[in-house]
Amino acid sequence: MGEAIELEVDDKVVRISNPDRVYFPARGETKLDLVEYYLSVGDGIVNALRERPCMLHRFPTGVTGEKVHQKRLPKGAPDWMETVQVFFPRWKRTADELCVTEIAQVVWAVQMSTVEFHPWNSRKADVEIPDEWRIDLDPGDDCDWATVQRVAHTAHEILDELGAVGYPKTSGGKGMHIYVRIKPDGDHKVVRRAALAFAREVERRNDQVTTTWWRKDRDPTDLFVDYNQNARDHTIAAAYSVRGNELATVSAPIRWDEVDDCEPNDFTIATMPDRYAELGDLHHDIDDHVFDIAPLLEWADRDEAEGKETPPEPDDAG
């Protein structure tokens, strides 16, 4: 697996063990290749994770082996790794989760076999109050990419009508995500309620969209606008996060004018460094465009007055 090496990352030194271990069999990329990818998009991944509690998806022997979902910061962390304590009511316990503020912390997490980074939509200052609304376009098993592209345009149209600025990215899988920065003045239940109202508006405008709660009740050719990704402790892969598959796909920020021409597998750790060097972080100014979700809550009031029920909250994980 190769002898351990030491990397200087800004003012930190991170030891990388087993740098030659193959993590992604399709092209043979190694653990060190993964580290070098994250360094190549450093400003972008830190911007996506900054001060957010972060779930780590670890693959100790590469992506074809065991996958570990880890809330707690792995043992043996240096004192410059930052955390935030979060409480899980269902389990009546707490966890100190990684809270990234610099790229060296990302590299150390990769040293500990992290491939995917899944941050909360709230920050360290108050983990109960989100500042990010996430629109997750989640295609069913038989839903094609063309439908995802079409629904993304529908979502964009509605965001424009609302005066909200949406930042799209591929999921790294079959779907697409759109992020909107919001005023941090409501808890996760409030933001989820607003997200459901938006999802229902998308559903009204596209006959292949569903907001049906239970997967078993959905048509597999439909696309689910997953408002539950705004529930407390629900996380999705960050912008620039690699995904745990053999191709090493990336959840890649894209421009709106790229939606019709891109394919999910266009964005991998092999292609993203050059793209990032050319375009930089496409989400770099998301904090400059803050949206007030009040109109969405008015839509929620209207829907509830018309008899639409709000599905139950997903259980807290622990």
N, C-alpha and C positions, 0 to 999 in steps of 0.2 A: 504493500500500500504506500510505500515511500516513507522516508524519514520525515519527522515533523519539521516544519519550517516556522520561522517567526516573521510576521508582517508588521511593518510600521504603518499605522493608520492614524493620520494626524499626529497627536501627541501620545498615542497609546501604542502598545505592542501586543499583538494577538498571536498566540501560538496556534498553528493549524496542524492537527495530527491527521495521519492518513490522507495526505493531500491528493494522492493518486487513486483513491477509491472511486470506482465508477459509480456515479449516482444515476445517470440517465443513459440507458443502453442504446437508444436509437442512433445517437451519434458518438456515444462514448464519453460524454462530458463527465468530469470528475468533481470531487468536492472542491478542489482549488478553482476549477472553472466556475463553480457556483459563487465562490467568494469573489472572484474577479468580476463576474457579472454584477453583483450587488455594488461593488466599488465603482463600476462604470456608470451606474444610475444613482449614485449616492445621494445627491441632493433630492432626487425625486422620491426615493423610498423613505428617506427621513421626513420629507414633507408629508407623505401619506400616513406615517406612523406617529408623528410628533406628539408626545405627551398623551398618547392614548393607551389604555390597558390593551395588551396584545396577547392573544392566544397563539401558541407556536405549534405548527404541524411538523413533527420531527420524523426523520427516516434514518435511523442509525446505520443501516446497511445499504442505503440507496432506495430509490422509489419503487423497486420491485419487492422490497422487504416490508417488514412491520412498520406501520404508521402509528405514531404516538401523538395524541392530542394533549398538549401540556399548557395548563393555565399558569402554574407556578414557575417562577424563574428556576432553571436547573441549578442544582447544587454546584458549589465551587466557583460561583461567579465572582469576578473581581469587584472591588469596592466602587468602581466607577460605573458599574451597571445600575441603572435607575429602575425603580419599581413603583407601583401604586397598589395599595391594599384595596381589594374589593370584597364585598360580602355577598354570599349566596344564600338567600332566605330558605330555599328548599332544603339545603343541607346544613343550615345553621353553622356555616364555617366561612373562613376568609381565605383568600389567596393573594400573595404578592406577585402581581403580573408585571412582566417587562413593560417599560414605559420609555420608548426610544426618544433620545434627543440628539444623537450623533451617530455617524456611520460606523464607528468602531463597535458600538453595541450591537448593530446588525451583524457585523462580521463575527463577533463572539458567539452570537446565537447560531450562526451557520456552522461555526466550529463545533457547536453542540448538536449538530446534525439537523438544524432547522432548515426546511426548504420553503415552507409557506408561512407568511405573516398575516394574521387575521385580527385587525384592530377593532375596538369598540367604536361606536359613533359619538362618543363623548370623551372628554379629556380629564387629565389628572386633577385639575382644579375642582371639578365636581362631576364625578362619574355618573351621577344620576340625571344629569341635564345634557342631552345631546346638542351638538352644534352642527350635526351633519345628517341630512335626510338622504337615504339611499333607495334608489329605484332599481330593483333587481328584475330584469327580464329573463325569466327562467323557462326555457322551452321544454315542453313535454317530450317523451321518448321518441315520438314520431313527428315532432315539429321541426321544420327545416330552418336553416340559417336565414333564408330569404324572409321568413316571417319575423324573425328577430330584427332584421334590418328595417322592415316596414313598421313594426311597432315602435322601434326607436324613433323613427320620424314622427309618429303620432305623439309620443311623449314629448319630443322636442317642440312640436307645434303647441301643445298645451302649456309647456313651460314658458314659451314666448308670450302666450296670451296672459299668463300670470305675472310676467315681468321677472321671472326667475332665470338664473343662468345655470344651465346644467353642464356637467363635465362628464362626457362619456368615456368608457373604457371597455375593452373586452373582458370577459370573466376569466379567460384562460381556459375555459371549457367550451360549452355550447352556447352560452348566453352573453348578455351584455349588462353592464351596470351604468347608472347615471348618478352622479353625486351632486348634491346642492348644499352649499353652506347655508345654515339657518341661524337665527338669533337663539342663543341658549337661554330660553325662558320657559321651557316646558319639559316635563319628564318624558321617559320613554313611551309611556302609554299615550301621552298627548301626540307625540310625533308619529307613533304607529297609527293612531286614529286619522291623522292628517294624510299619511301615506296610503291608507286604505281608501280615503275619499278620492285621492288622485288616481289610484289604480282603477277605481270604478269609472272614472271619467275616461280613462284609456279604454276600458272595456266597452263603454258605450259607443266608442268611435271605431272599434275594430272587432269584427265578428270572430276572430281567432284568439281573442284575449279572454282569460277567465280570472275571476277573483275567488273561485270556489275553494273553500278551506281545505277539504279532504282530497288528497291526491287520488284516491280510488274513485272519486266522483268526477274527476276531470277527464275530458277527451284528450288522449295522448297526442293529438295533433295540435292542441291548443298551447298557448303561451300563458303561463301564470305570472302575473305581476306580483312579486312576493313582498308584500308590505310587512311581513313578519321579520324581515331583516332589520327592521327598526325597533324590534322588541329588545328589552334589556338583555344584555349578554349574548345577543345573536350577532355573529360576526361573519364577514365575507372577506375574501382575499383582497389585500390592499393593492392600490395602484403600484405597479412594478413588481409585485410579488410573483415569484415563480410558482408554478403548480406542480404537484407531485405526480407527474406522468412521465413516460419514457421520452417524450419529445421535448420536455422542459419548456412547455409553453409558459407565457407570461400574461398576467392580467395587465393589458397595455392601454394606457391612455391614447385616445385617437381624437382627431378633429371631426366635427360634424360632417365636413365634406368628404371624409374618408369612409363613412358608414357603408355606403353602397359598394365600395370597391375592396374592402378588406375581408379577410377570412381569419377565423380564430388561430389557425396554425401558422399564419404569417409572422407571428410574434413569439420568438423563442429567445433563450439566452444566447443563441448564435447570431440572431438578427438585431436584437434590441440595442446592443452597445453602439453600433453605427447609427441607428435611428436616433438614439438619445444624443449622440454627439452632434447630429445635424439639427435636431428640433428642440433639444432641451426638455424640461419638464412641462408638459402640456397642461398640468394642473397647478402651475406655480402661483397663479394669482387667484386661486379659489377663495382665499380668505378676503379678497377685495370685493366679493359679490355676495353679500349676505341677504337672504330672503326671509321675510316675515310670513309664517305659515298661516296667519289669520284667515286668508281666503279659503284655504283648504279646510279649516275647522268650520267655516260657514257651510261649505259643501257637505261636511260630515253631519252638521245639524239638519240640513235639508234631507239628506239620505235617510237619517234616522226618523225624521218626521214623516217620511213616506213609507216607513215600515221596514227599512233595511236594518238587519241586526249586525252588531259588531261581533265578529267571531271571538271566542275566548282567547285570552293571552296564552302564548306558549309557556310551558313550565320553565322556571329558572333552571339552568344547568348548574352543576356544581363540581 
